[in-house]
Amino acid sequence: MGKIKVVRNIENVDLVGLLDTLASTIDSQVDFGTTVIEMIIDNPRDEFIDSTLIVLLRDYLELLDGISVLVRQGCSEAAIPIIRATFEYYLSILYILQEESYKRALSYQVGTLKAKSRELNKTNVKGGGRKFKRTLEKNSYKVTFKGTDNTVKLTALRKLLNSEPFKEVNIEWDRVQRGMTVPPNWYSLYNGPGNIQKLADRLGVVAEYELLYRNWSSKIHGTDSFRNLSNRGLKQIRMPESIQLVCTWAMTWTHKITIELITLYKPTERAAYFIFYLGIRDIYKNVTSRKPLILFKE
């Protein structure tokens, strides 16, 4: 292959300025998103719906904040796994907001409790701990595992799942899981979509699933690394080729869920949001246009 030099510096001053502008725009969306969390807290509708949306939005904003950091440094390829995960949070929030919000919020919470129960049982010396220990013994280097007695915690979780308001949803979870070798997705309960593709279809965003989410999987699973080898050699590490794509969807999804949540919890603040939006509109339109923000040599 010959001598190859891997470059990781962005020396173009104009490009550095553009990246900073894009990152700052996403930063402002993160900041506004935190005020949306405050709106939910200050205008409660239902404790289970509210709490579920708050934690989902909080994690969504954390991922968005991470995208901002990577965009500022020109690390668009490294941002792809994060923007892909952001899409899943986006779908979860939209699905809860779509209809039957109470049941769907409880389904999400039961899914969380079930996952916690599985994790505790896996390391429980009186449960799955022995099997887990045998699994770790197959590791290429020694891993010491003694396990813990999680009986009390597991009993408390079972009691919680069999109490109101979780009892009905827990029964539905067990019904859906019957005959399955893996746990169901929380959104599959009550005749919900069986997988994320069907979830995207149910929400009317299946094109985003097919054209973005599915294609981004190669970055997650490490199956398409040869795309970073071109006629000019190895692409530099901080190569912002996907920066416009990443920013387009980060900004778009955030814009959509912000409007949805404000409309539900404090519609009088829609005017304040649109004043905010006017401040980023020109940048957003440039990013989402078909005109490339950056031209790259082949």
N, C-alpha and C positions, 0 to 999 in steps of 0.2 A: 504493500500500500504506500510505502514511502513515508517520509517525515511529515507529520501533521502537527500543526499548532492549534490548540484550542483557545479561542479568545473569549473573554468574559467581560470586557469593558465596553460601555457605550460612550463613544467620544464625540458624537454629533451633538453640539450644544442645542440646536433647534429640537432635536428628538428628545433630549433630556427635558426640555421645557414642555413639550407636548405631553410626555408621560406624567410629569408633575401636575399638569392641568387636569388630565384624566383621573389621576389618583385623588386629587383634591375634590373633584366632583363626586366621586364615590364616597369619599370621607364625609361630605356634606349630607349625602343620603343616609349614611350610617347615623350621623348625629340626629337627623330628623326622625329616623327610626326609633331612637331612644325616647323621643318625645311621644311617639305613638304608644310605646309601652306605658308611659305615664298616663296617657289618655285612657287606656284600658283599665289601669288600676284605679283612676279617679272616676271612671264611669262604668262601674261593674254591671254586668247583665246576669251572669250565672257563674258561680265560683269554679265549676269544672271546665266550662268553655273558656272562661277568662284565663285561668291558670295554664291551660294547655296552649292557648295561643301565645301567651306571654313567654313561655319557655321555648316554644318553637321559633318565635320571632327573635328572641335573644340569641339563640344559636345561629339563626340565619344571619343576623347582623354581625356576629363574630366571624363567620365565614366571609362575609362581604368586606369586613375590615381587613382580613387577611389578603383578599384579592387586591385591595387598595395598596397594601404594602408591596406586593409583588409587581403590580402594574408600575408603580413609581420606579422600581429597579429594572423594568423592562423584562421581567421574568414571566412572559405570557404563557409559555409552555408549562411552567411549574404551577400556574394558576388554574390550568384545565381540570385537574382532579378536584380542586376546591369549587370551581364553578359548576362542575357536574354534581357534587354533593349539594350545592346551593339549590339546584333544580329540584332535588328530592324534598327539601324543606319547603320550597315554593309550592309544590304539589300538595304537600300535607296541609299547609295553611289554607290553600284554596279549597281543598276537599272538605275541611271542617266548616268553612264559611259557606259552602255551596247550599247545603240543606241538612236537616237532621243533626244540627251542630252538637246537641247535647249527647246523643248516642255516639257520634263520631269522636267527640272529645273524650268520653269515657272509654271508648275502644282504644284510643291512643294510650290512656293511662293504664288500662288493664294490660296492654301489650308491654308497657314499661315494667309493670309489676311481675308479669310472667317471665320476662327476660332476667330480672333480678333473681327470681326464684330459681331459674335454671342455673345461673351463675353460682348461687349459694349451694345448690345441690351438687354441682360438679366438684366443688372442693370440700364437701361435707364428708368427714370421716365415717359417718353413719349412713352415707348415701352413695353418691357417685364418685367419692374421693379415691377409692381403690382403683377404679377404672381409669380415672384421670392420672393417677400415679403411674400406672402401667404404660399409659400413652407417653408420659414424659420420660420414662426410662428408655424409650426408643430414640431419644434426642442424641445428636452427634457429640454433645458435651454434657457433662453431668449437671443435672438440675435437682437440687434438694427440695423435696415436697413432703411436708408432714401432714398437711390438711388441717382443717379446723372443725370444731363441732358447731355446726350452724343450725342445729335442731330448733332452738328457741326462735331464731330469726325466721326460719322456714314456717314454723307453726303460726307465728304472728302474721306472715304474709298470706298464708292460706285462710286465716281468720278474716283478714281484711278483704280478700277476694270474694269470700262468701258472705260478706255483709253488704248492706245497702250503702251507696247506689251501685256497687260493682257486681253484685251477685248475678243479676240478669245477663250482664255483658260477659261475665266469666263463664256462664253456662253456654252462651253463644260461641265463645272462643273454643270451648271444649268440643262443641258440636262441629264447628268448622274444621278443627284439627283432626277429628276422628278419621282414621285411615291414611293420614298424611305422615310422612317420615320426618318432615321438618315443620317447625311452627308456622302458622299462617301469618300473613301481614296484617297489621291492625286494621287497615282499610278494607280488608276482605270480609270483615264481619257484616252481618245483616245484608247479605247478597251484594257486597261490594266487589270491586274489581279484584281479580286474582293476583295480578302482578303490576309492576310499575308502568308497563306499556299500556295495559288496560286502564290504569288509573289516569294516565295522560289522555287517553282517548275519551274517557268519561268526562274529563274537564275541558275537552276541546283544544288540547295542545299536543296532540299526537305528532304533529309535524316537528315540533321542537324535540320530542323524544327521538324520532327517527333520524332527523338530520343533525342533531347535536349530541344528545345524551348517548345514543348508540355508538356514534362515531368516536366519541371521547373515551369509550371503554378501552380502546387499545392503549391509551396513555396510562390507564389505571393498571392494566394487566401486563404491560411491557411487551406487547406483541407487534409493535410497528416502529422500532427504533431506527431502521434503515432509512426512514424518511428524513433523518437528520444528516444524511450523507448526500452531498450534491456535487455537481461538476467542479465546484470551487473548493471542495474538501468538506470537512466537518463544519456544520453550522456553529456559530458562536453560541455559548451557553445562554447569555442574555440576549436572545434574538426575539424581538417583539413582533414576530410575524402574526401571531394570533391575538394581538392586543385589542384590535378593533372588534373582533368577534367576542372576546371575553367581556369587554366593556359594554358592548351593545346589550348583551343579555343580562349582565349584572345590573345595569341601569334600568332596563325594561322590566324585569321581574320585580325589582324593588319598587319601581313606580306603580306597578299594578297592585301589589299587595298593600302598599301604603294607602292608596285611594280606597281599596276595599275595606280596610280596617278603620280608617277615619270615618267613612260613610256609615259603618255599623255603630261605632262607639261615640263619635262626636262629630256629626255631620256639619255642625256650625264651623268647624275648623277646616273644612274643605277650601274655603277662601284663603286661609293662611297658607295651606299647602300649595295652592296654585300660585301664590305670590313667590313662595320658595321655588317652585318649578320654573317660573319665568326667569329666575336667576341662573338656571342651568340649562334652559331650553336650547340655546344656540349650540352649546357643546353637545347636548344630547342629539340634536338633529344632525350635526356633523358626524358624530360617531355612528349613528344608525343609518346614515345615507349609504348609497351604493358606491360613492366616491371613496377610494382608498385614502386613509389618512397618512399612510406611509408607503412609499414605493421601494420595493426590494429588488436587488439584482439577482438574477438566476445564477 
